[in-house]
Amino acid sequence: MTEFEKLREVGLTEYETRAYLALLRQGIQTGREVAAKSKVPPTRVFDALHSLVDKGLVSRIKEKPMLFKAIKPEIGLKALFERKLEQIKKIELEAIKTLKEIKEEQKIKPMIHEKLEVVLGFEKMYSYFVEWTTRAKKEVHVFSVGEEIPYSVKLAAKRLVTRGLIPKLIVTKCDSENKHLLRKRIKEGWDLRHYIGIGDFTFCVIDKKLSMINVRNPDKKEERISIFFEIPGIAKALADYFDSIWKLAKPI
């Protein structure tokens, strides 16, 4: 590595490096002499020299004419390194302080908890669903067979409608056995559509944040397994699935 490259590594600019080396080799010089020896443009040489003075590598020994002298490297460069180390140490301490404050702020902020819960039984499933509807802000989407629902769920739907939130319901069954039930849901305020599907399962999504998947025993509806997810990723996937079916389903 040349002297020029070593000084650039220290942090000097190209013009500062050329001017400093010219003073080291030629001794005391005027600004014009430094410009001629270093090939630094005359219009830029004094900027470079004054910067070197500020960095402690050059001293001004006369004002008229202005003369400059390079300070011995073992003195000037050593002092420059010490100042740089002080600056680095200061930056290090400030960075540590800032990052520590950020870490403390994270401790204060509430953590995001993702969880799921397995629920057995018919009544408990609906109890959870009713509680979740009270937390709904934007949307409640339900995919179901199209069976009778408890009074608590009807009341929850009524409260949603009163708040201006219309629950959407897709049913996979719409025949003489349950059509009267579906008409009731429509009167209660549900936006209802029919989709010919298979499988004895139900799912619901609330605000793309909360979701539930329910699987039932087709021979005994009270025998159900429900999984309630407070995991936005799963809720988003189910919401997208619901939307795709809603486009294909037919209004009742």
C-alpha atoms as one frame of an Amber mdcrd trajectory, in Angstrom:
protein
   0.000   0.000   0.000   1.478   3.420  -0.986   1.717   6.451   1.297  -1.155
   7.998  -0.651  -3.371   4.937  -0.108  -2.463   4.748   3.585  -3.486   8.361
   4.160  -6.747   7.817   2.278  -7.388   4.872   4.640  -6.954   7.282   7.560
  -9.862   9.297   6.180  -8.191  12.139   4.289  -9.663  13.317   1.010  -7.677
  13.080  -2.203  -6.755  16.784  -2.158  -5.872  16.702   1.560  -3.639  13.694
   0.980  -1.820  15.327  -1.945  -1.309  18.579  -0.055  -0.056  16.844   3.102
   2.446  14.702   1.192   3.713  17.792  -0.676   4.362  19.584   2.635   6.088
  16.526   4.116   8.421  16.268   1.108   9.039  19.945   0.372   8.833  21.556
   3.797   7.299  24.972   4.437   5.334  26.277   1.458   2.755  28.804   0.387
  -0.632  27.691  -0.823   0.344  28.274  -4.446   3.503  26.209  -4.020   1.517
  23.370  -2.478  -0.911  23.511  -5.399   1.955  23.336  -7.913   3.763  20.478
  -6.153   0.658  18.420  -5.282  -1.353  19.044  -8.483  -4.291  20.164  -6.351
  -6.311  22.831  -8.217  -5.413  26.336  -6.929  -9.087  26.996  -6.310  -9.239
  24.010  -3.951  -5.840  23.972  -2.303  -6.666  26.371   0.536  -9.780  24.386
   1.458  -7.616  21.270   1.714  -4.911  23.058   3.733  -7.333  24.627   6.200
  -8.983  21.225   6.656  -5.563  19.705   7.414  -4.980  22.466   9.979  -8.296
  21.613  11.658  -7.302  17.942  11.736  -3.984  18.768  13.417  -1.782  17.583
  10.547  -0.635  21.013   9.319   0.168  24.299  11.052   0.061  27.866   9.766
   3.338  29.564  10.605   2.795  32.898   8.889  -0.185  34.904   7.713   1.310
  37.213   5.057   2.263  35.465   2.929   0.396  32.499   4.399   2.841  29.674
   4.984   2.028  26.089   5.886   4.101  23.400   7.535   3.363  19.689   7.951
   3.320  18.516  11.565   5.428  15.414  12.117   3.354  12.284  11.394   4.227
  10.693  14.742   2.615  13.704  16.403  -0.108  14.798  14.001  -1.360  11.371
  12.935  -1.234  10.045  16.475  -3.388  12.925  17.702  -5.758  12.406  14.751
  -6.121   8.701  15.578  -6.803   9.504  19.232  -9.548  11.963  18.263 -11.078
   9.436  15.888 -11.030   6.799  18.635 -12.777   9.232  20.975 -15.417   9.904
  18.305 -15.899   6.177  17.693 -16.196   5.553  21.429 -18.767   8.330  21.707
 -20.749   6.902  18.782 -20.560   3.451  20.365 -21.913   4.707  23.698 -24.709
   6.674  22.007 -25.637   3.676  19.847 -25.736   1.359  22.866 -27.868   3.861
  24.772 -30.307   4.274  21.864 -30.629   0.534  21.237 -31.066  -0.103  24.953
 -33.918   2.432  25.041 -35.557   0.684  22.069 -35.261  -2.650  23.860 -36.831
  -1.185  27.001 -39.691   0.227  24.924 -40.321  -3.232  23.508 -40.589  -4.602
  27.043 -43.227  -2.002  27.863 -45.273  -2.626  24.703 -47.772  -5.478  24.971
 -46.563  -8.654  23.305 -48.608 -10.205  20.489 -49.786 -13.609  21.627 -50.873
 -16.231  19.143 -52.802 -19.137  20.538 -55.312 -21.849  19.770 -57.785 -23.674
  21.941 -59.571 -26.968  21.409 -63.202 -26.997  22.533 -65.433 -30.055  22.842
 -69.194 -29.946  22.640 -72.048 -28.099  21.037 -72.911 -25.480  23.656 -69.350
 -24.477  24.427 -68.597 -23.890  20.752 -71.484 -21.454  20.442 -70.534 -19.790
  23.713 -67.077 -19.009  22.337 -68.533 -17.758  19.066 -70.905 -15.366  20.855
 -68.056 -13.941  22.932 -65.958 -13.424  19.808 -68.724 -11.529  18.004 -68.549
  -8.864  20.716 -64.954  -8.233  19.605 -65.856  -7.880  15.911 -65.121  -4.497
  14.332 -65.541  -5.024  10.590 -66.796  -8.443   9.534 -68.161 -11.778  10.703
 -68.127 -14.588   8.145 -69.643 -18.008   8.827 -69.545 -21.158   6.680 -72.053
 -23.721   7.947 -74.411 -26.551   7.045 -77.493 -24.419   7.654 -78.880 -25.875
  10.872 -80.797 -24.366  13.767 -78.757 -22.122  16.039 -79.174 -21.284  19.734
 -80.962 -18.148  20.870 -77.632 -16.723  22.127 -76.240 -16.770  18.565 -79.412
 -15.162  17.183 -79.105 -12.421  19.787 -75.414 -11.948  18.971 -76.284 -11.561
  15.275 -78.984  -9.017  16.145 -76.446  -6.983  18.115 -74.075  -7.059  15.155
 -76.773  -5.800  12.815 -77.707  -3.060  15.297 -74.069  -1.948  15.205 -74.229
  -1.831  11.414 -72.170  -4.971  10.939 -73.994  -7.439   8.690 -72.810 -11.027
   9.280 -72.306 -13.139   6.159 -73.413 -16.761   6.128 -72.726 -19.443   3.528
 -74.775 -22.636   3.936 -74.100 -25.923   2.202 -77.640 -27.171   2.642 -80.787
 -25.513   1.328 -83.764 -27.834   0.969 -87.254 -28.458   2.321 -85.802 -29.526
   5.674 -84.014 -26.326   6.530 -85.270 -23.647   4.162 -87.591 -22.212   6.814
 -84.563 -21.826   9.113 -82.651 -19.979   6.423 -85.553 -17.572   5.908 -85.379
 -16.814   9.637 -81.677 -16.034   9.358 -82.408 -13.592   6.526 -85.121 -11.876
   8.596 -82.645 -11.639  11.498 -80.293  -9.659   9.295 -77.848 -12.236   7.949
 -76.535 -11.827   4.397 -77.018 -15.412   3.278 -75.916 -17.491   0.289 -76.053
 -21.150  -0.662 -73.086 -23.169  -1.860 -73.307 -26.866  -2.684 -70.502 -28.292
  -0.624 -69.450 -31.496   1.036 -68.255 -32.354   4.505 -69.722 -31.872   7.949
 -67.641 -28.929   9.045 -68.106 -25.290   9.925 -65.747 -22.374  10.124 -66.007
 -18.722  10.968 -63.699 -15.743  10.598 -63.866 -12.457  12.460 -61.994  -9.388
  11.197 -59.341 -11.633   9.577 -57.875 -12.008  13.085 -59.959 -14.640  14.849
 -61.089 -17.916  13.331 -62.717 -21.218  14.264 -62.920 -24.592  12.539 -65.537
 -27.061  13.719 -65.981 -30.713  12.781 -69.136 -32.555  13.835 -70.323 -36.106
  14.091 -73.009 -36.359  11.359 -74.936 -38.890  13.454 -74.810 -36.876  16.669
 -74.561 -33.102  16.285 -73.717 -32.584  19.956 -70.435 -34.408  19.368 -68.235
 -31.671  18.002 -64.605 -30.690  18.051 -63.854 -27.015  17.564 -60.474 -25.327
  17.311 -60.418 -21.604  18.003 -57.401 -19.759  16.566 -56.119 -16.357  17.596
 -53.566 -16.530  14.793 -53.965 -13.839  12.104 -52.248 -15.931   9.430 -54.815
 -18.719   9.704 -57.694 -16.248   9.904 -56.479 -14.479   6.757 -56.267 -17.796
   4.864 -59.795 -18.798   5.912 -61.117 -15.324   5.061 -59.654 -15.586   1.563
 -61.210 -19.054   1.199 -64.571 -17.720   2.370 -64.418 -14.852  -0.137 -63.680
 -17.243  -3.001 -66.712 -19.394  -2.081 -68.924 -16.332  -1.563 -68.373 -15.321
  -5.187 -69.570 -18.761  -6.348 -72.449 -19.120  -3.895 -76.021 -18.184  -4.859
 -78.176 -15.727  -2.898 -81.190 -17.230  -1.173
